[in-house]
Amino acid sequence: MKYYQRLRDMREDHEMTQKEIAILLRTTQPQYVRYETGERELPMHHFRTLAKYYNVSLDYLAGLTNTPKTLDGSPYTVKKSK
């Protein structure tokens, strides 16, 4: 899976809007849309912010593995943010 597809999946799993994630990343909604569509590369500092926010490993968020783990290595389960 491409990482930008995972960005959308994680955002939707947490019932967040693109605007809410853009605010979290301190960027604009149009810029975040570019990350989520693969038009622009997501900077590493944004990957780190999202991994912490979603409590998911960087390798999963980046699409390097399809086995989700939390930051401490335990199995990941979706917890609604709202």
Secondary structure by P-SEA (a helix, b strand, c coil): ccaaaaaaaaaaaacccaaaaaaaacccaaaaaaaaaccccccaaaaaaaaaaaccccccccccccccccccccbbbbbbcc
